[in-house]
Amino acid sequence: MLFETDKLNQDAIARLADGQAMAIRVKNYLPREQALKVADKILSPGYAHYLNAPSIGRIGMAFYEAENRPDMLDAYFEQAAINIDDLRQRCAPYASPIDRLRCELDEAWPAGAHLEKLYGKKMFIGLSRVVEPDVYFLAHHDILAKDAPDSYQARSLEAQFACNLYLDMPEDGGELEIWQRELPPDEFDAMRGDSYGIDPALLGEPSLRIKPESGELVIFNSRKMHAVAPSKHSSRLSLSCFIGYRGAHSPLTFWS
């Protein structure tokens, strides 16, 4: 169920969309040495933490954090272009890997790919995510229609993929865990209570476990339950976004 390829292409995306693959793995998307240098540049000015998942570090604001609150939605959209540029500045003199990804998705997919828009406003892309030692990134799913329930654009998605570019990975731990099952949103919300996620032990053994290396790109169905195992000695840094799929003849969209 893991499809490995040396290049992001139409076939790989199509395999995810029709369920032939649970995840796509592109090894050496960035040379390891370059990935580590970019990681140092991104982290050197520091980072904050998710407002609603305070154990997880981040640079930029995830749409998930807005929680459909008007004031937070305004903050998200006001900061979107600023945060995109901030990532470019942090990566310099290297190009932003997210800019490269955006171009390659547009080139690879026949109908093209572009930045997602909600409520007539362009979204942010390029979240830098830090998982510190001894932190288990709890099992959860990501569904745009849950975060924007009044948006037809969000509800029109046929599939949603999570896309992670791993920049600095610990030698121990940090595995991506994915379960085949999809929990209905109401059931998941009841299980998680006030937390952003649930104990992975409640789901049994994951269907797929991936140990990414620095420079790798991994894309998977974000509606399936997924988690990140803890590391013991060092943090894990990745660049993260989502890819929206609305059918083989529609453009892909992306956001964070």
C-alpha positions as CSV (number, residue, x, y, z in Angstrom):
1,M,0.0,0.0,0.0
2,L,3.1,2.3,0.0
3,F,3.9,3.5,-3.5
4,E,7.6,4.6,-3.9
5,T,8.6,6.8,-6.8
6,D,11.7,8.9,-7.7
7,K,9.5,11.7,-8.9
8,L,6.1,13.3,-8.1
9,N,3.9,12.6,-11.0
10,Q,0.3,12.1,-12.2
11,D,0.3,8.4,-11.7
12,A,1.3,8.7,-8.1
13,I,-1.5,11.2,-7.3
14,A,-4.0,9.0,-9.2
15,R,-3.0,6.0,-7.1
16,L,-3.8,7.9,-3.9
17,A,-7.1,9.2,-5.3
18,D,-8.4,5.8,-6.3
19,G,-7.2,4.0,-3.2
20,Q,-4.5,1.9,-4.8
21,A,-2.0,3.4,-2.4
22,M,-2.2,4.6,1.2
23,A,0.9,6.8,0.8
24,I,3.4,8.0,-1.8
25,R,7.0,8.2,-0.9
26,V,9.5,10.2,-2.9
27,K,13.0,9.5,-1.6
28,N,15.7,12.2,-2.0
29,Y,13.2,14.8,-3.0
30,L,15.8,17.2,-1.5
31,P,19.4,16.1,-1.0
32,R,19.9,15.3,2.7
33,E,22.6,17.9,3.2
34,Q,20.4,20.6,1.7
35,A,17.4,19.5,3.7
36,L,19.4,19.8,7.0
37,K,20.8,23.3,6.0
38,V,17.3,24.5,5.2
39,A,16.1,23.1,8.5
40,D,18.7,25.1,10.4
41,K,17.7,28.3,8.6
42,I,14.0,27.8,9.2
43,L,14.5,27.1,12.9
44,S,17.1,29.7,13.8
45,P,14.6,32.6,14.3
46,G,12.6,30.4,16.6
47,Y,9.0,29.0,16.5
48,A,5.7,29.0,18.3
49,H,3.2,26.3,19.1
50,Y,-0.3,25.4,17.8
51,L,-3.0,27.4,19.7
52,N,-5.2,24.2,20.0
53,A,-2.4,21.6,20.1
54,P,0.2,23.3,22.3
55,S,2.5,20.3,22.4
56,I,3.3,20.7,18.7
57,G,5.6,23.5,17.5
58,R,4.9,25.4,14.3
59,I,6.0,28.4,12.1
60,G,3.0,29.9,10.3
61,M,-0.6,29.5,11.2
62,A,-2.6,26.3,10.3
63,F,-6.1,26.8,9.1
64,Y,-7.1,24.2,11.7
65,E,-6.2,26.7,14.4
66,A,-8.9,29.1,13.3
67,E,-11.7,26.7,14.5
68,N,-14.2,28.6,12.4
69,R,-14.0,31.6,14.6
70,P,-14.4,34.9,12.7
71,D,-11.6,36.7,14.5
72,M,-9.2,33.7,14.0
73,L,-10.2,33.3,10.4
74,D,-9.4,37.0,9.8
75,A,-6.0,36.5,11.4
76,Y,-5.3,33.5,9.3
77,F,-6.1,35.2,6.0
78,E,-4.4,38.4,7.0
79,Q,-1.2,36.5,7.7
80,A,-1.3,34.1,4.8
81,A,0.8,36.0,2.3
82,I,3.1,37.2,5.1
83,N,3.8,33.7,6.3
84,I,4.4,32.4,2.7
85,D,7.1,35.1,2.3
86,D,8.5,34.5,5.8
87,L,9.3,30.9,4.8
88,R,11.0,32.1,1.6
89,Q,13.1,34.5,3.7
90,R,14.0,31.8,6.2
91,C,15.1,29.4,3.4
92,A,17.3,32.0,1.6
93,P,19.6,31.7,-0.3
94,Y,17.9,28.3,-1.0
95,A,14.6,28.3,-2.8
96,S,11.6,27.5,-0.6
97,P,10.9,23.7,-1.0
98,I,7.2,24.5,-0.9
99,D,7.5,26.8,-4.0
100,R,9.2,23.9,-5.8
101,L,6.4,21.6,-4.7
102,R,3.7,24.0,-5.9
103,C,5.4,24.2,-9.4
104,E,5.8,20.4,-9.7
105,L,2.2,19.7,-8.8
106,D,1.1,22.2,-11.4
107,E,3.3,20.7,-14.0
108,A,2.5,17.0,-13.2
109,W,-1.3,17.2,-13.0
110,P,-3.0,17.6,-16.4
111,A,-5.6,20.2,-15.1
112,G,-2.8,22.1,-13.1
113,A,-2.7,23.0,-9.4
114,H,-3.1,26.3,-7.6
115,L,-3.4,27.9,-4.1
116,E,-6.7,27.1,-2.5
117,K,-9.2,29.9,-1.9
118,L,-11.9,29.9,0.8
119,Y,-14.5,32.7,1.2
120,G,-12.8,34.4,-1.8
121,K,-9.4,34.6,-0.1
122,K,-6.2,32.8,-0.8
123,M,-5.0,30.4,1.8
124,F,-1.5,30.0,3.4
125,I,0.8,27.2,2.4
126,G,4.1,26.1,3.9
127,L,3.6,25.3,7.6
128,S,6.8,24.3,9.4
129,R,6.0,21.8,12.0
130,V,8.2,20.8,15.0
131,V,7.6,17.6,17.1
132,E,9.9,17.8,20.1
133,P,11.4,14.8,21.9
134,D,9.1,12.6,23.9
135,V,6.0,14.1,22.2
136,Y,3.6,11.6,20.6
137,F,1.7,13.5,17.9
138,L,-1.7,11.9,18.7
139,A,-3.9,10.0,16.2
140,H,-6.2,12.4,14.2
141,H,-7.6,13.1,10.8
142,D,-7.6,16.2,8.8
143,I,-10.8,17.2,6.9
144,L,-11.2,20.7,5.5
145,A,-15.0,20.5,5.6
146,K,-14.8,20.1,9.4
147,D,-12.7,23.2,9.7
148,A,-14.9,25.2,7.3
149,P,-18.3,23.6,7.6
150,D,-20.1,26.5,5.9
151,S,-17.9,26.5,2.8
152,Y,-19.1,24.8,-0.4
153,Q,-15.5,24.9,-1.6
154,A,-14.4,22.8,1.3
155,R,-17.3,20.3,1.0
156,S,-16.6,19.9,-2.8
157,L,-13.4,18.0,-2.1
158,E,-13.5,14.3,-3.2
159,A,-10.2,13.6,-1.4
160,Q,-7.7,15.4,0.8
161,F,-4.0,14.4,1.0
162,A,-1.5,15.4,3.6
163,C,1.9,16.3,2.2
164,N,5.0,16.3,4.4
165,L,8.6,17.2,3.4
166,Y,10.9,15.9,6.1
167,L,13.9,18.2,6.7
168,D,15.5,17.1,9.9
169,M,14.6,13.6,11.3
170,P,15.7,11.9,14.5
171,E,17.7,8.7,14.3
172,D,15.2,7.1,16.7
173,G,11.5,7.4,16.5
174,G,9.5,9.9,14.4
175,E,7.7,7.3,12.4
176,L,4.5,8.2,10.6
177,E,1.7,5.8,11.5
178,I,-1.4,5.5,9.3
179,W,-4.5,3.4,9.9
180,Q,-6.7,2.2,7.0
181,R,-9.9,3.0,8.8
182,E,-11.6,6.3,8.7
183,L,-13.5,7.5,11.8
184,P,-16.7,9.5,11.2
185,P,-16.1,13.0,12.5
186,D,-18.7,12.7,15.3
187,E,-17.2,9.5,16.5
188,F,-13.6,11.0,16.5
189,D,-14.7,14.1,18.3
190,A,-16.4,12.1,21.0
191,M,-13.3,10.0,21.5
192,R,-10.9,13.0,21.6
193,G,-12.9,15.1,24.1
194,D,-10.9,18.3,24.7
195,S,-7.7,17.0,23.0
196,Y,-6.8,17.5,19.4
197,G,-6.3,13.7,19.0
198,I,-6.7,10.3,20.5
199,D,-4.3,7.8,22.0
200,P,-3.1,5.7,19.1
201,A,-3.4,2.5,21.2
202,L,-7.2,2.8,20.9
203,L,-6.8,2.1,17.2
204,G,-4.7,-1.0,17.4
205,E,-1.7,-1.6,15.2
206,P,-1.3,0.9,12.3
207,S,-1.8,-0.4,8.8
208,L,1.3,1.4,7.6
209,R,4.4,2.7,9.4
210,I,6.9,4.8,7.6
211,K,10.3,5.9,9.0
212,P,11.1,9.0,6.8
213,E,14.6,10.3,6.2
214,S,15.7,13.9,5.8
215,G,14.9,15.1,2.3
216,E,12.0,12.7,1.7
217,L,8.5,13.6,0.6
218,V,5.5,11.6,1.8
219,I,1.9,12.2,0.7
220,F,-1.1,10.2,2.1
221,N,-4.9,10.4,2.6
222,S,-5.4,12.8,5.5
223,R,-8.9,11.6,6.1
224,K,-7.4,8.3,7.5
225,M,-6.3,8.3,11.1
226,H,-2.6,9.1,11.4
227,A,-0.1,9.8,14.1
228,V,3.7,10.4,14.7
229,A,5.6,8.3,17.1
230,P,7.9,10.1,19.6
231,S,11.6,10.5,19.4
232,K,13.9,10.4,22.4
233,H,16.8,12.6,21.7
234,S,16.1,15.2,19.0
235,S,13.2,17.1,17.4
236,R,11.6,16.4,14.1
237,L,11.1,19.2,11.5
238,S,8.9,18.9,8.4
239,L,7.2,21.3,6.0
240,S,3.5,20.5,5.8
241,C,0.5,21.2,3.5
242,F,-2.6,19.6,2.1
243,I,-3.6,18.8,-1.4
244,G,-7.2,18.9,-2.5
245,Y,-8.6,16.6,-5.1
246,R,-11.9,17.2,-7.0
247,G,-11.6,14.6,-9.7
248,A,-9.2,13.6,-12.5
249,H,-10.2,16.6,-14.7
250,S,-10.2,19.3,-12.0
251,P,-7.1,21.3,-10.8
252,L,-5.5,20.2,-7.6
253,T,-5.4,22.8,-4.8
254,F,-3.0,23.2,-1.9
255,W,-3.0,24.9,1.5
256,S,-1.8,24.6,5.1
